[in-house]
Amino acid sequence: MMAKALQYAALGANMTSPNPSVGCVLVRDQQLIGYGHSQAAGGAHAEIMALKMAKNHSSAAARGATAYVTLEPCSHFGRTPPCANTLIGAGVTRVVAALRDPNPLVAGQGLARLAAHGVDVSYGLLAEQAREHHKGFLSRMIRKRPWLRVKLAASLDGRIALNNGESQWITGAAARADVQRLRAQSCAMLTGIGTILADDPQLNARGFAVTRQPQRIVLDSHLRINANAKILSAASPELAGKTHILTTQAPQQADALGENAVLATLPAQNGRVDLQAACLYLGEQGFNLVTVEAGGQLVGSLLEAGLVDEIVLYQAMSFIGQGQALADFCLADLSQQYRPTVIDRRMIGNDQRTTLRFTDLSFAHSTSGE
């Protein structure tokens, strides 16, 4: 049943930030009586959605039931009441959680409250799969920064553009459509000022309906962004939120950039925005999963800083010769090579998509008692 709860959790992945997308399944007498996933922030949590479904059958349907949840039920009043209290009130007698919630506002208190009211509680079932699903939220709670995913599109010889900057298109339509899925999953999209000046991207999710767009982040150390940049405007402001400009400059020009811009002055390192400070800022904004779409210089700098958790590489079956490298950095010798783990490789249309993992999830093992 926890596998089903994880399936339902995945359905909310594009809508719940800054909250985690939790899944819940209710079972009584070996029969599924309710299921649900977290709604947008401020909306019902997964447990409440599952209980509502059960109540459609009978007002007392959940009495004596077992709840399988991918993350410990909350125990605090936020935008919604505590789910632990609601489960107790509904008469649920057993709760199985995949993970404890590392949020300091919960941190075992949800399970403890349930146990104090006679509910049989346990956690750790399918913990590895749950950590994978919740990795962004776990990263923000434990490491105080989001899970940072870099998306790259390149030729077989590792080029993301010709020397003149032309890059449209190296990969095919199917791969580009798949990128929109990555964007929709993301709390925010991050790029550098070089990409803004060269390509003027919007960095929004296109091609299918979304309940919210990812927010945008621009690393712009010397505040060179133009007020007319597309990334500062939004076709649907109610969905798209803000564009965060991370700079080393004083924010005198904030008003000139429009109401969608948030200027954040961060510490400098070697004349540029300190990347560690930038990631901590993103965590403070409530971003769980941030996807980077940028040029080789920024990607190389993030790799050197040890901040890349994952790369999703779309590779066209083509060679383009001289051009811009997908990551720009310099090693003193080959012993310094970056060697990620390949966790997935498949064809997307005529292009190969490889998911490369730099960070394992051992930082979150405490959530399952390991």
C-alpha positions in Angstrom: 0.0 0.0 0.0 2.9 2.4 0.5 3.8 1.9 -3.1 0.3 3.2 -4.0 0.8 6.1 -1.6 4.0 7.1 -3.4 2.1 6.9 -6.7 -0.5 9.3 -5.5 2.3 11.6 -4.0 3.8 11.9 -7.5 0.5 13.4 -8.7 1.0 16.5 -6.6 4.7 17.0 -7.5 4.0 20.0 -9.7 1.8 22.0 -7.3 2.6 21.8 -3.6 5.8 23.8 -3.1 7.0 24.9 -0.6 5.2 22.0 1.0 6.2 18.4 0.2 3.9 16.4 -2.1 2.7 13.7 0.3 0.6 10.6 -0.7 -1.9 8.8 1.6 -3.8 5.6 1.3 -6.5 4.4 3.8 -7.2 0.7 4.2 -9.8 -1.1 6.3 -10.5 -4.8 6.3 -7.9 -5.1 3.5 -10.0 -2.8 1.3 -8.9 0.5 -0.1 -11.3 3.1 1.2 -9.6 6.4 0.5 -6.5 8.0 -1.1 -5.2 11.4 -1.9 -2.2 13.7 -2.3 -1.2 17.1 -1.1 -2.9 20.0 -2.7 -1.4 23.4 -3.4 0.1 25.2 -0.4 -2.8 26.3 1.9 -5.0 23.5 0.6 -5.8 20.1 2.0 -3.0 17.7 2.9 -2.9 14.1 1.6 -4.4 12.6 4.8 -7.4 15.0 4.6 -8.0 14.1 0.9 -8.0 10.4 1.7 -10.3 10.9 4.7 -12.8 12.9 2.6 -12.9 10.1 0.0 -13.6 7.6 2.8 -16.4 9.7 4.2 -18.1 9.7 0.8 -18.8 6.0 1.6 -19.7 6.5 5.3 -19.1 9.1 8.0 -17.4 6.4 10.1 -15.6 4.7 7.3 -12.1 5.5 8.6 -12.8 4.1 12.1 -10.4 1.2 12.6 -8.5 2.0 9.4 -4.8 2.0 8.6 -3.3 5.1 7.0 -0.2 4.7 4.8 1.6 8.0 4.3 4.8 8.9 2.6 5.8 11.4 5.3 4.9 11.7 8.9 1.6 13.5 9.5 2.1 17.1 10.6 1.5 18.0 14.3 1.4 21.8 14.1 -1.0 24.5 13.0 0.1 26.2 9.8 -2.2 27.1 7.0 -4.2 24.0 7.9 -4.8 22.2 11.2 -2.6 19.2 12.2 -3.2 16.1 10.2 -2.3 14.0 13.3 -5.3 15.4 15.1 -7.6 14.8 12.2 -6.5 11.2 11.9 -7.1 10.7 15.6 -10.5 12.3 15.4 -11.5 10.0 12.4 -10.7 6.9 14.4 -7.7 5.7 12.4 -6.0 3.0 14.6 -2.8 2.5 12.7 -0.5 4.9 10.8 2.5 3.6 8.7 4.8 6.4 7.6 7.6 5.9 5.1 9.6 8.7 6.7 9.7 10.9 9.7 9.3 14.6 8.8 12.6 16.5 9.5 10.8 19.8 9.6 11.6 21.1 13.1 7.9 21.9 13.6 7.2 18.2 13.3 10.3 16.1 13.8 8.6 13.0 15.3 5.9 14.9 17.1 3.2 13.8 14.7 3.9 10.1 15.3 4.3 10.8 19.1 0.9 12.5 19.3 -0.7 9.6 17.4 0.9 7.0 19.7 -0.1 9.0 22.8 -3.7 8.6 21.7 -3.4 4.8 21.2 -2.7 4.8 17.5 -0.2 2.0 16.4 2.6 3.9 14.6 5.6 2.8 12.6 7.9 4.3 10.0 10.5 3.2 7.5 8.4 1.2 5.0 9.7 1.9 1.4 12.0 4.6 2.9 14.4 4.6 0.1 11.7 5.2 -2.5 10.2 7.9 -0.3 13.5 9.7 0.1 13.9 9.8 -3.7 10.4 11.3 -4.1 10.8 13.8 -1.2 14.5 14.6 -1.9 13.9 18.3 -2.5 12.0 18.9 0.7 14.4 16.7 2.7 17.3 18.7 1.3 15.8 22.0 2.3 14.9 20.8 5.8 18.2 19.1 6.5 20.8 20.9 4.4 19.0 24.2 4.4 19.2 24.4 0.6 17.3 23.0 -2.3 18.1 19.9 -4.3 20.0 21.4 -7.3 19.4 19.8 -10.6 21.2 20.9 -13.8 19.6 20.3 -17.1 21.9 20.2 -20.2 21.3 19.6 -23.9 24.4 18.8 -25.9 25.8 17.0 -28.9 27.7 13.8 -28.7 30.9 15.8 -28.6 29.7 17.7 -25.6 28.7 21.0 -27.2 25.7 23.0 -26.0 26.0 25.7 -28.8 28.2 26.7 -31.7 30.9 29.3 -31.0 28.5 32.0 -32.3 26.0 31.0 -29.6 23.5 29.2 -32.0 21.8 26.3 -30.1 18.3 26.0 -31.5 18.0 23.2 -31.9 20.6 20.5 -31.0 18.0 18.1 -29.5 14.7 17.1 -30.9 11.1 18.0 -30.1 10.5 15.0 -27.8 13.5 16.0 -25.6 12.4 19.6 -25.5 8.9 18.6 -24.5 10.4 16.4 -21.7 12.3 19.5 -20.4 9.0 21.2 -19.9 8.1 18.4 -17.5 11.3 19.1 -15.5 10.4 22.7 -15.4 6.9 22.0 -14.1 8.3 19.9 -11.3 10.7 22.6 -10.2 10.0 25.2 -7.5 12.3 27.6 -9.4 14.5 27.8 -12.5 18.0 29.2 -12.1 20.2 30.8 -14.8 23.0 33.3 -15.2 23.0 36.8 -16.6 25.1 35.5 -19.6 22.1 33.3 -20.7 19.7 36.2 -20.1 21.7 38.6 -22.3 22.4 36.0 -25.0 19.0 34.2 -25.3 16.4 36.3 -23.3 14.6 33.1 -22.1 11.3 33.0 -20.1 12.1 29.7 -18.3 8.5 28.9 -17.8 6.8 25.5 -18.3 5.0 25.4 -21.6 2.9 22.9 -23.6 0.6 21.6 -20.8 -1.6 23.0 -18.0 0.0 23.9 -14.7 -1.4 25.2 -11.5 1.7 27.2 -10.8 4.8 28.2 -12.8 8.3 27.9 -11.3 9.7 31.1 -10.0 12.9 32.4 -11.7 16.3 33.1 -10.3 19.0 35.1 -12.1 22.6 35.2 -10.9 23.6 38.8 -11.9 26.6 39.8 -9.9 26.9 43.3 -11.4 23.2 43.9 -12.1 23.3 44.0 -15.9 19.8 42.7 -16.5 17.6 44.8 -18.7 14.2 45.9 -17.4 12.6 44.6 -20.6 14.0 41.0 -20.2 11.3 38.4 -20.8 12.2 36.7 -17.5 10.9 39.8 -15.6 7.5 39.6 -17.2 4.9 36.9 -16.9 2.0 36.1 -19.2 0.2 34.8 -16.1 1.5 36.7 -13.0 -0.8 34.8 -10.7 0.9 31.6 -11.6 4.5 32.6 -12.2 5.4 34.5 -9.0 8.6 36.5 -8.8 11.9 36.7 -10.5 14.7 36.8 -8.0 17.8 38.7 -9.1 20.8 37.7 -7.0 23.5 40.3 -7.1 26.4 41.8 -5.1 25.1 45.3 -5.8 23.0 47.6 -3.5 19.4 47.3 -4.5 18.8 50.9 -5.6 17.5 49.8 -9.0 14.8 47.4 -7.8 11.9 49.7 -8.7 13.2 50.1 -12.3 13.0 46.3 -12.8 9.2 46.1 -12.1 7.0 44.6 -9.5 7.8 41.0 -10.4 11.5 41.5 -9.5 13.0 40.7 -6.1 16.5 42.0 -5.7 18.7 40.2 -3.2 22.2 41.5 -2.3 24.4 38.6 -1.4 28.1 38.2 -0.3 30.7 38.2 -3.1 33.4 35.7 -3.8 36.0 36.6 -6.3 33.8 39.5 -7.5 30.8 37.3 -8.2 27.8 36.2 -6.1 28.9 33.6 -3.6 27.2 30.4 -4.8 27.0 28.8 -1.4 25.2 31.9 -0.1 22.9 31.8 -3.2 21.9 28.2 -2.4 21.1 29.1 1.2 19.1 32.1 0.1 17.0 29.7 -2.2 16.4 27.5 0.8 15.2 30.4 2.8 12.7 31.2 0.0 11.1 27.8 0.5 12.4 26.3 -2.8 12.7 22.5 -2.5 13.8 21.6 -6.1 15.7 24.1 -8.3 16.6 23.3 -11.9 19.5 25.1 -13.6 19.5 26.0 -17.3 22.6 27.9 -17.9 25.8 28.2 -19.9 29.0 26.3 -19.4 30.6 28.9 -17.1 27.9 28.8 -14.5 27.5 25.0 -14.7 31.3 24.7 -14.2 31.3 27.0 -11.3 28.5 25.1 -9.6 30.3 21.8 -10.1 33.5 23.3 -8.7 31.6 24.6 -5.7 30.2 21.1 -5.0 26.6 22.3 -5.3 25.3 20.1 -8.1 23.2 17.3 -6.8 22.1 15.9 -10.2 22.5 16.4 -13.9 19.9 15.5 -16.5 21.7 15.4 -19.8 19.9 15.3 -23.1 22.3 14.2 -25.8 21.6 14.4 -29.5 23.1 11.7 -31.8 25.1 14.4 -33.6 28.5 16.0 -33.7 28.9 19.7 -34.2 32.6 20.3 -33.8 33.9 23.5 -32.3 31.5 25.1 -29.9 30.6 25.9 -26.3 31.3 23.3 -23.8 28.6 22.0 -21.5 30.7 22.8 -18.4 33.6 25.2 -18.3 36.3 24.4 -15.6 39.9 23.4 -15.5 41.5 20.4 -13.7 45.1 20.2 -12.7 45.2 16.4 -13.3 42.8 13.6 -14.1 42.6 12.4 -10.5 40.2 15.4 -10.0 37.6 14.2 -12.5 34.0 14.5 -11.4 32.5 11.0 -11.6 28.7 11.0 -10.9 26.6 7.8 -10.7 24.3 7.0 -13.6 20.9 6.3 -12.2 18.9 6.3 -15.4 19.5 6.2 -19.1 16.8 6.1 -21.8 15.9 7.4 -25.3 13.6 10.3 -25.6 12.7 10.4 -29.2 16.0 10.3 -31.1 18.0 11.8 -28.1 19.5 10.0 -25.1 18.5 11.3 -21.6 21.0 10.4 -18.9 20.4 11.2 -15.2 23.6 11.6 -13.3 23.7 11.8 -9.5 26.4 13.5 -7.5 24.7 13.4 -4.2 23.4 10.3 -2.6 20.5 10.5 -0.1 22.5 9.4 2.9 22.1 12.9 4.4 18.4 11.9 5.0 18.8 8.5 6.5 17.8 9.7 9.9 14.2 10.2 8.5 13.8 6.4 8.5 15.8 5.6 11.7 18.9 4.4 9.9 
